[in-house]
Structures are given as C-alpha cells and as structure tokens.
C-alpha cells in the first residue's frame, strides 16, 4: 500500500506587512511571537518563519537582539524548524536584513529572489484609521522598491551558506525563478531547493489559478526534481491557493504575516487557527502533515543542534 505524501506547513507568524492597528491578534512582543510560533507548531506547522517587532509600537525590528528572547523560548518548547527572515521589511538595507540570520544561524532563512515594486497602500482602504504615524507612512508609501539585486542575493547566499543555513527562496514572479536558476547554474546553491512561490502581493504575480500553474510549470522546467515546491497566498487567497498546491503535490505556508483572516470578514484570532484550517485541507485530500523531523529530511537542513541559539 502506498504511503500518504507528507506536506510541510510553514507558519509565518507576524512578518512586516501588516501593522498592529489592523488586528489585535497580530503578535508584537517577544512573548507573543514565541507563543504564536509554539501554538502554530502544536497545531501542525513543521516550520515557523520569524520576524521581530518593536514591542512599543509594533514596527519591524531587524536587530539580532530583538530575535534572541523568542528564539530561545521556541527552541525550549518545540522541535519545529526555525526559519529567520532576511527580507526584514522592504524599507531596510541588506546589511540590516541579514544580521539576525547571520548571528543566530538558523536551519533555514528566507531569501527574496529579485527586486520589485512593493505596494501595501491598497490596504489603507480597508484600514483607514491606523493608530501610529509610522503605520500610515509605511503602508501608504507608493515608492517602495524592495531591493534584492544579484549582488545582494549572492552576499546572503555566501554568508549564510557558509554557516550551513538552507534557504526558503521566495519567488514573487517568474523572473525570480530564472534568477534562482542562475545561482544554481553558478554552483552557489544546490538542491533540494525550497521554493516558496508567492501570490497576490501588489508588485508580484497575481493569485489566479493560471498564475499558480504557470509558476509550477516554470519551476518544473527549470529545476526538475531538484526542488521542493511551496506556496503562500496573500490575504483572501491564502487557503484557496494552499488547497490548490496541496492537491498538485506542493507544501503550504500560512500565518498572520500573509493574511489576517480566518474567513470572509473574520479576523484569525491566532496563527494556529490558520494552521488548523490548512491541516483540514491537507488531511481532507488524504495527505499527512510532515513532522519537524520529516521536514528536515525533506529539505535536508543541518539540524537543530547546529544553530546558534
């Protein structure tokens, strides 16, 4: 009898897109982020993708010291795979963005695979009464270019690769897949590549089913069996795209970084709620969740004993 396929759920618990005024459930303090990650892991997430925030006003904080308190708590309470962002916030420099992963040397770090326009401003229509001035300035900025040049990508690859950290390659459009193929051909990365195709963020590819299949076909052609495919859908697209990808052989990412919602007009009261919804989809398809150790095997990470936290 064939064994059920294992599906990795990644949970991105806070991110740098949504702001505290948008949802009272968005984790901000170190203890809230730790609790969110541990809760997501208990609900079935094998990987937790982590950002930090200033506890006073919730703005993104990419200092290594901001990550230290919750990394230790998560490691003590859970065996989940920890993934630290190198995206930070799109307004940060590459030097700021790499420091937490360089310092803490996680099993996985995210890596954006190309520069792009980054538009958060449509959210102002839904959330016109943002509490903090920084939120209004940040979300309303129509001039953000998320800078991920070839030189910057190579710097992150060589710096963190030397520490044994694997990457969640975030690809927001078809060109980002071709950029990754360049680095594979140059020998700066090796399989299995963990490719996170991102749908529905303004400035990147859309969230139509044709967009999903196009990215999958392109990745199949470029990488063959050298990659592991995962998806994230922004906002209302989160669960429909997760369902589509799971049925097509992929892994899924959920979390309040990518969507604040548990359903139409209903805020998710925790990251675990979204993990549980993704789990229902996966198990409803006759598939099984990957455990943290199974995720480590699928992605070939260095193991939790080789991190620096």
N, C-alpha and C positions, 0 to 999 in steps of 0.2 A: 504493500500500500504506500502511495506517495505521501511524503511528509508535507504538512502545510508550509507555505512560504512564510518566512519571518519578515515583518515590516517594522522598521525603525520609526518611532515617533520622536521627533525633536520638539522641544518646547522652548520658545524664545519668550522669556518671562516679563521683560519690561522694555527693552530696546531704547531707541532715541527718536522715534517718530511721534508717538502720542505723548501728551503732556498731562500733568496731574489734574488740571481742571476738566479734562474730558471724561475722566472716570475716577470715582473714589476708590476703585478696586485696583488701580494701577500700582504695582509695588514701587516704592520710592526709597525707603530706608534700607539699610543693610539687613536688618532683621526681616523686613517684609520681603525682600528679594530672596533671602535664604528660605523663608517659609514657603514662598511661591515655588521655588525650584524643588524643594523637598516634596511638597504636595503634588507637583506635576509628576515627579518620579514615582511616587506611590500610586498615582493614577495610571501609570503605564509608560511614561516617557523614558526612553533609554538614554537620551542626550538632552542636556539643558544648555541653552545658548544664552550667554550672560552679558549684560551691560551693567554699568553702575550709574547712580544719580546722586546729586547733592541732596542730602536729607532736608535741607532748609526750604528749598523751593522746587525741587524735582528736576532741575536741569541736568542734562547728561554730564557725567564726570568721568573722564578717562585717565585719572591718576591711578597708578597701581595701588596706592594706599586705600582708595575707595573700594577696591575689589577684595582686599585682604580679609575683612571681617566675615563676609558671607561665603567666601571660598572655603575657609576653614570649617564653618558650620555645616555646609553642604557635604563636604568630604567625610565629616564625622557621622553624619546622619544618613547618608545614602551612598550607594555604589554607582550612581549614574555617571555617565561620561560628561565631563565638563568641557564646554566649548566657549572660549572667550573671544569677544568681538575684536577685530582690527578695523571695523568700519566706524566704531565710535559714533559720532554724529557727522553728517556731511559737511558741516562748517569747520571741522577740526583739521589740523595739519597731520600729515602722515607720521611725523615724529610723536605727536600726542597719541595717535591712534594705535601705534604698535606697542607702546610701553607696557600696558598690563600683560599682554601675552608674552612679551619678551621677559618680563620679570617673573611671572608665575608659571610659565612653561606648561601649558595645559596639554591634554591629549589632542585636542582639536582647537583650531582658531578659524574664525570666518575670514574670508578674503574676497573682496569685491573685484570682479574681473574686467572692469572698464569704467572710464569716466562717463558721466551722464548728467543731463539736466535732472533736477530732483525737485518735484513740485508737491509741497504739502498744503499749499494755500487753498485748494478746494475744501479742505476741512473747516475753514473759517465759516462757511455757510451753515454747517451743522453745529459748530461750537463758537458762536459769536461772542460769548461772554467769558473769555479766558481771564483768569484771576491775575496772573503775573505778567508784568510787562515783557519779560523775556519770552514768554509763550507767544504773545501776539507778534513780536518781532520775528521770532523763529518760524512760526507756522505761516505767517503772511509773506515771507520773503520769496519773491518771484525770481530771484537772481542766484539761486544756489546751483552751483555746478559741483557735483560730487566727484572729486578729483582722484582718479586711480590710473595714473599714467603707467606705461610699460616699465619705466624705471622704478616707480614706487612699488608696483607689484613685485618686481624682481627683488627689491630690497626686503620686502616682507617674506618672500619665499626663501631667500637665502638665510636671512636672520633666524627665522623660526624653524625652518627646515633643519638647520644645524642643531637645533635643540630636540629634534625628534617629533615635533608637533606636526600633525596632519592638518589638512585644511577642509573646511566647508566652502567650496568655491561657489560664491553667489553670482549667478548669471541672470541679469535683468533683461537681456536681449540676445538675439542670435549672434551678434558680433562678439559678445563676451565668450561664447563657446569657441569661436575661432581664435580669440586671444589666448584662451587656455590651451588650445591645440598648439599654438606657437611655443608656449613654455614646455609642453610635453615633448615636442619635436627637438627642443634645445636641451632636453635632459634635466631641466630644472624641477620637474615634478615627475612622479611615477605613479602608476596605478596601484591599487584601485583608487580612482579619483571620486571624491564625494561631491557630486554636483547638485547644488540647490538652485533649481530654476524658479525665478521669482515672477509672479504675475499680478498685474493690476495696480502697480505703483506708477504715478504720473511721471513720465520721462522714460519709462521702460516699456516692455511689451505688454499688451493687453491681457485680458483674462477670459477671452473667448475659448471654447474648446479647440478651435482650429489653432490658436496660439500655443496651447499645451501640446497638441500633437506635432506641430511644427518644430518646437524646441526639442521634443523627444526624438523625432526623426533625425534632426540635425546632429544631436548628441550621439545617436546610434551610429550614424555615418562617420562621424569624426573619431569616436572613441571605442566603438565596438564593445568588447567585453571588459574594457579597461576602466569602466566607471560604474558607480552606484548612483542611481537617479533618485532625487527627492524633489518635492515641490512645496512652495508656500504661495498661498493666495491671499492678497491683501483685502481687509475688510470683509464685506459680504461674500467674497469669493473663496474664503478660507476653506470651508467644508466641501462645497461642490468640487473644487479642484483637488482637494485631498481624496475625495471619493473616486474621481476620475483616475488619478495617478495610482492609487492603490489597486484599482482594477486592471491597470496597464502594467503592473509589475514594479511600481515605484514605492518609495518611502515618503513620509509626510512630515511637515512642520506646522505646528500651531503655536498659539501663545498670544499674550496681550501686546507684544511688540508688533504683531502683524494685523491683529484685529481685536477690537474691544468688545466684540459682540458674541452672544450665545445663541442669538436668533434675531429675526427682524425686530428692531426697536428694543431689544433686551440686552442690557449690558451683562457680560460674563462676570460673575462675582469672584472668579478665581481662574488662574491658568488651568488648574486641574479640571474644571468644567469643560474646557475646550479639549483637553486630552481625552476625557471620558467620551466626548462626542466622536472624536476621531477613532477611538477604540471601538465604539459601537459599529462604525462603518467598516472598519478592518475585519472585525470578527464576524460581522454580517456577511462579508464576502467569503467566509470560510478560511480566512488567513489568521495568523497568530502574531502577537506582538513580539518583537525581539527584546530580550532582556539586555541590560547593560553589557554583560559579558559577551552575549551574542552579537551586539552591535560592534563591540571591539573586534571581534573576529571578522565580521563582515567588512569593516572599514580598515582593519589592520592597524589599529592605534598602538602606541607604545605601552599602554597600561597605566593604571592609577598610581603605581609605585614609582613612576619616573617623572612626576610633576613636581613643581617647586612650591607647593602649598599644602 
